Amino acid sequence: MSATAVDQQKKAPKDLRNVVDFLRSSKSGMKIRVGVLGGKRIDYFKGKSAIKAILSPAYAKLKNVPKVTSEDEAQQLLHTVIPFAFFLRVERGQPSGSTSSSPKTLQIIREQQFKPEDYYAWFYEGSQWTTYVGAIAMVVIMLAGVMFPLWPPTFKLGVSYLSMGVIGLLGLFFAIAIVRLIFYIITIVVASPGIWIFPNLFADVGFVDSFIPVWDWDVKKSSKKKKGEKREKSEKHAANGAVIEEVADSGVDSSRPESRSARIEEVPDDS
């Protein structure tokens, strides 16, 4: 980041800086892409994504930010941020590498304005406090590991119990996975389509929900079997060469309400 960009960012009002911090955070939900500008990798985004973030409920909950109620107001707000060089309008070119999946090359456009269909490169990293905290925590953990021989005996005993407990939980998890697989293979033969113990064990759910229900039938396989049976029945009907067609009743008696009847029409075999 150049010194000029940093100087411009320092001149930004507090409310606009809050807007930029929101857009640069994960709360905005913006899709961030990676490009190459001047031989260096840099994050960039599409204008439409930023407008959508400004109009989101997460932005509406923020304090000390300009209120926005429409896309035009969001576009105007983002346009007022450009002079402070938090992000700049760029033109996206060809891939920087030999493959099409390589990051696209970016070039700053002289005319700076905000449009939903254009791309904008970030020249602001956002709040760095989480990075600093993570770095400090990493240093503390490394020092604690190196100084383990100097720990008091009580701490060493506690760590040993904790490590054994974690290893025991991992072993129990693998044991459950193996037992449920063996039981499923047995029930495929004995009680098709098979029974899973803890069917949600590997599902994307919470810890408690992973063990609820205790057992369940292999629903996916059962549903596939039913679909296969229906398909076979339909193919058998088609092979018989008969089609049921609805036709309007052409009776002469006008006192009866109009009704429909069915007739069976023989269809000649294609062979």
C-alpha positions in Angstrom: 0.0 0.0 0.0 1.4 3.4 -1.0 2.0 6.2 1.5 -0.4 8.4 -0.6 -3.3 5.9 -0.1 -2.6 5.7 3.7 -2.6 9.6 3.9 -5.9 9.7 2.1 -7.5 7.1 4.3 -6.5 9.0 7.4 -8.6 12.0 6.1 -11.8 9.9 5.9 -14.7 10.8 8.2 -15.5 8.4 11.0 -18.9 7.3 9.5 -17.3 6.5 6.1 -14.5 4.5 7.9 -17.2 2.5 9.7 -18.8 1.7 6.3 -15.4 0.5 4.9 -14.7 -1.6 8.0 -18.0 -3.3 7.6 -17.4 -4.0 3.9 -14.0 -5.4 4.7 -15.3 -7.7 7.4 -16.9 -11.1 7.0 -20.2 -9.6 8.3 -20.9 -8.0 4.9 -21.0 -11.3 3.1 -19.3 -9.8 0.0 -17.7 -12.1 -2.5 -13.9 -11.4 -2.4 -11.8 -12.3 -5.4 -8.0 -12.4 -5.8 -6.3 -10.6 -8.7 -2.8 -9.4 -9.6 -2.0 -5.7 -9.7 1.6 -4.6 -10.4 2.8 -8.1 -9.9 1.3 -8.4 -6.4 -1.8 -10.3 -5.4 -4.7 -8.1 -4.2 -8.3 -8.6 -3.2 -11.0 -7.1 -5.3 -14.8 -7.2 -5.5 -17.7 -6.3 -7.8 -19.7 -3.1 -7.3 -23.0 -5.0 -7.2 -21.7 -7.1 -4.3 -20.9 -4.0 -2.2 -24.4 -2.4 -2.9 -26.0 -5.7 -1.8 -24.0 -5.6 1.4 -25.0 -1.9 2.1 -28.7 -2.9 1.7 -28.4 -5.9 4.0 -29.9 -6.2 7.5 -26.4 -6.5 8.9 -25.6 -3.0 7.7 -29.0 -1.6 9.0 -28.0 -2.7 12.5 -24.8 -0.7 12.5 -24.4 2.6 14.4 -22.6 5.7 13.3 -23.0 5.0 9.6 -25.0 6.8 6.9 -28.5 5.5 6.6 -29.3 3.9 3.2 -32.8 3.0 1.9 -32.3 2.4 -1.9 -29.7 1.2 -4.4 -29.2 4.7 -5.7 -28.3 5.9 -2.2 -26.0 2.9 -1.7 -24.2 3.6 -5.0 -23.9 7.3 -4.1 -22.4 6.4 -0.6 -19.9 4.1 -2.1 -19.0 6.8 -4.7 -18.1 9.2 -1.8 -15.7 6.6 -0.4 -13.5 6.4 -3.5 -11.6 9.7 -3.0 -10.2 8.3 0.3 -8.5 5.4 -1.7 -9.9 2.5 0.4 -10.7 0.9 -2.9 -10.3 2.0 -6.5 -11.9 1.1 -9.8 -10.0 -1.4 -11.8 -10.2 -3.1 -15.2 -10.0 -6.9 -15.2 -7.9 -8.5 -17.9 -6.6 -11.9 -18.8 -5.4 -14.6 -16.3 -2.0 -13.9 -14.9 -0.9 -17.6 -15.2 -1.0 -20.2 -17.9 -4.4 -21.6 -16.8 -7.8 -20.0 -16.9 -8.2 -20.4 -13.2 -5.2 -18.2 -12.4 -5.9 -14.8 -10.8 -6.9 -12.1 -13.3 -4.7 -9.2 -14.0 -6.0 -5.8 -12.8 -5.3 -2.3 -13.9 -6.4 0.9 -12.2 -8.7 3.1 -14.4 -8.0 6.8 -14.5 -11.7 7.7 -14.3 -12.9 6.8 -10.8 -16.6 6.4 -10.2 -18.8 3.7 -8.7 -20.9 1.5 -10.9 -22.5 -1.8 -10.0 -21.1 -3.7 -13.0 -17.4 -2.6 -12.4 -14.7 -4.1 -10.3 -12.9 -2.4 -7.4 -9.5 -3.4 -5.8 -9.0 -3.1 -2.0 -6.1 -1.0 -0.7 -7.3 -1.4 2.9 -6.7 -4.4 5.1 -9.4 -3.6 7.6 -9.0 -3.9 11.4 -5.9 -5.9 12.4 -6.7 -6.5 16.0 -7.7 -10.1 15.4 -4.4 -10.7 13.6 -2.4 -9.2 16.5 -4.3 -11.3 19.0 -3.8 -14.4 17.0 0.0 -13.7 16.7 0.3 -13.1 20.5 -1.6 -16.3 21.2 0.6 -18.3 18.9 3.8 -17.0 20.6 2.4 -17.8 24.0 1.5 -21.3 23.0 5.0 -21.9 21.5 6.7 -20.6 24.6 4.5 -22.7 26.9 5.4 -25.8 24.8 9.1 -25.1 24.9 9.0 -24.5 28.7 7.0 -27.6 29.4 9.9 -29.2 31.4 9.8 -26.3 33.8 6.0 -26.6 34.5 4.9 -27.4 38.0 4.1 -31.1 38.5 0.4 -30.3 39.0 0.1 -28.7 35.5 2.0 -31.6 33.9 -0.4 -34.1 35.5 -3.4 -32.1 34.3 -2.1 -31.9 30.8 -1.5 -35.6 30.7 -5.1 -36.3 31.9 -6.4 -33.9 29.3 -4.5 -35.5 26.5 -5.6 -39.0 27.5 -9.2 -37.8 27.6 -8.9 -36.4 24.1 -7.3 -39.5 22.7 -10.1 -41.6 24.4 -12.8 -39.5 22.8 -11.2 -39.9 19.4 -10.9 -43.7 19.9 -14.6 -43.9 21.0 -15.6 -42.0 17.8 -13.7 -44.3 15.5 -15.1 -47.4 17.4 -18.7 -46.1 16.9 -18.0 -45.5 13.2 -16.7 -49.1 12.7 -19.5 -50.7 14.7 -22.2 -48.8 12.8 -20.7 -49.8 9.5 -20.6 -53.5 10.5 -24.1 -53.4 11.8 -25.3 -51.7 8.6 -23.7 -54.4 6.4 -25.3 -57.2 8.5 -28.8 -55.5 8.3 -28.5 -55.1 4.5 -28.7 -58.9 4.3 -31.0 -59.6 7.3 -33.4 -56.6 7.1 -33.0 -54.8 3.7 -32.6 -51.8 3.0 -30.4 -51.7 6.1 -30.3 -49.8 9.4 -27.9 -47.1 10.4 -26.9 -46.6 14.0 -26.6 -42.8 14.7 -27.6 -41.9 11.1 -26.6 -38.2 11.6 -23.1 -39.0 13.0 -21.4 -37.5 10.0 -24.1 -34.9 9.2 -23.5 -31.2 9.4 -25.4 -30.8 12.7 -24.6 -30.0 16.3 -22.8 -32.5 18.7 -26.1 -33.6 20.4 -28.0 -33.8 17.1 -25.3 -36.1 15.7 -26.6 -38.9 18.1 -30.3 -38.3 17.4 -32.1 -40.6 16.4 -30.3 -43.6 17.7 -31.1 -45.7 14.6 -33.0 -45.3 11.3 -33.5 -47.1 8.0 -31.4 -46.4 5.0 -33.9 -43.9 3.6 -31.9 -42.9 0.6 -31.5 -46.5 -0.7 -35.2 -47.3 0.1 -36.4 -44.2 -1.9 -34.2 -45.2 -4.8 -35.6 -48.7 -4.8 -39.2 -47.3 -4.8 -38.4 -45.0 -7.7 -36.8 -48.0 -9.6 -40.0 -50.1 -9.1 -42.2 -47.2 -10.4 -39.9 -46.9 -13.4 -40.1 -50.6 -14.1 -43.9 -50.5 -13.9 -44.2 -47.6 -16.3 -41.8 -49.4 -18.8 -44.0 -52.5 -18.6 -47.1 -50.5 -19.4 -45.4 -48.9 -22.4 -44.2 -52.3 -23.6 -47.7 -53.6 -23.8 -48.5 -51.0 -26.5 -51.6 -49.5 -24.8 -52.2 -45.9 -24.0 -55.1 -44.5 -22.0 -56.5 -41.3 -23.5 -59.2 -39.0 -22.2 -61.8 -37.9 -24.7 -64.8 -35.6 -24.4 -68.2 -37.3 -24.2 -70.1 -36.7 -27.5 -73.5 -37.8 -26.3 -76.6 -36.3 -27.9 -78.5 -35.9 -24.6 -77.9 -32.2 -23.7 -79.7 -32.6 -20.4 -76.7 -34.4 -18.9 -73.7 -32.2 -17.8 -70.7 -32.5 -20.0 -68.5 -35.4 -18.8 -65.3 -37.2 -19.8 -64.8 -40.9 -20.4 -61.7 -42.9 -21.1 -60.9 -45.3 -23.9 -58.0 -47.6 -24.6 -56.3 -47.1 -27.9 -53.9 -49.6 -29.3 -50.6 -48.2 -30.4 -48.6 -50.1 -33.0 -45.3 -51.4 -32.0 -42.3 -49.5 -33.4 -40.6 -52.8 -34.5 
